[in-house]
Amino acid sequence: MSIDWGFPDFDDHEGVHLFTDSESGLQAIIAVHSTHLGPAAGGVRFWHYADPGAAITDALRLSRGMSFKNAMANLPMGGGKGVVIAENPGDTITTAQLEAFGRAVESLAGRYVTAEDVGMSEARMKVIATQTSHVSGLPVGEGAAGGDPGPFTAKGIYLGVKAAAKRALGADDMKGVHVAIQGLGSVGGGLAKLLAKDGAKLTLADVNADRAKALGEELGGEVVAPDAILGVEADIVSPNALGAILTEESIAALKCKAVAGGANNQLARREHGKMLHDRGILYAPDYVINAGGIINVGLEYLGQGDRAEVEARIARIPDRLIEVWDESASSGAPESEVADTIAKRLIGRG
């Protein structure tokens, strides 16, 4: 018997766990999508949502994406995601809440491995680690796998953007290639700096206007308002903020040859991948291009390899993108659907 739980993004998840800790005020969700390949790995984010249903939907979508991401990165790990709900925008997570979340992770007995995501940091992961060993992204020694996943995510996206420029534009390097970057945190900002070194033309946007202005001045990039960036006439649009930004309206407004960025769940709905494809816009599936961070913290947790191994695996991200693009070109199916098909097969759901 199949039950409609009322959440369209529920995808045969193995478990969706809701946690409340009255003493600390913690309200959290841990969604375990699949453990077919290994423990469900995925970061925890601290964010304010309009309502609890939106938080559950985010956890469902993100955990499914982590199953696909880890599979496509050839990691022996499944997919999960943690969400800690901020009561108000701009709230700061407390030490007591971090400790309570650590105990929530521990209660799942290793089925879920947490790491840093939006609203978290290495220091906060250290607090969580006082309550559970099922955590990665902790400070490590020089040359070891692990630590802040942001720079590793940015490196993988940078390599993916270069591959997209080659595929969509025939560009052998990034000099003069115009990239519009949405979101300038550790990932988007890191990407911008790498592209600037290559001579790319940059248009930048971030909800933090001061951050956008400072980075624009540092890199010589134009700065536009966050609600304008997706409509900028550019070679490549790179979303690196929150997800669900590729909608019917925003896709219609795109003036680019490719979309390649690190934001999770960029497609507001699955059919939007077909809309991109029908417009002839090359798409780099988000969970393929943004795998650098989970490769780093995944190998840290598994104890499989050092920094050199992390770098070698990140260098293979363009190969997986090319595999997706080649199959899309030969079959006529949208890149997003091709990637989903490959990932489902890898996690035993094909």
Sequence and secondary structure as in RCSB ss.txt:
>XXXX:A:sequence
MSIDWGFPDFDDHEGVHLFTDSESGLQAIIAVHSTHLGPAAGGVRFWHYADPGAAITDALRLSRGMSFKNAMANL
PMGGGKGVVIAENPGDTITTAQLEAFGRAVESLAGRYVTAEDVGMSEARMKVIATQTSHVSGLPVGEGAAGGDPG
PFTAKGIYLGVKAAAKRALGADDMKGVHVAIQGLGSVGGGLAKLLAKDGAKLTLADVNADRAKALGEELGGEVVA
PDAILGVEADIVSPNALGAILTEESIAALKCKAVAGGANNQLARREHGKMLHDRGILYAPDYVINAGGIINVGLE
YLGQGDRAEVEARIARIPDRLIEVWDESASSGAPESEVADTIAKRLIGRG
>XXXX:A:secstr
     S TT  S SEEEEEEETTTTEEEEEEEEE SSSSEE  EEEE  SSHHHHHHHHHHHHHHHHHHHHHTT 
S EEEEEEEE SSTT    HHHHHHHHHHHHHTTTSEEB B TT  HHHHHHHTTT S B      TTBS S SH
HHHHHHHHHHHHHHHHHHH  SS TT EEEEE  SHHHHHHHHHHHHTT EEEEE SSHHHHHHHHHHHT EE  
TTTGGGSB SEEEE SSS  B HHHHHH BSSEE    TT BSSTTHHHHHHHTT EE  HHHHTTHHHHHHHHH
HHT  BHHHHHHHHTTHHHHHHHHHHHHHHH   HHHHHHHHHHHHTT  
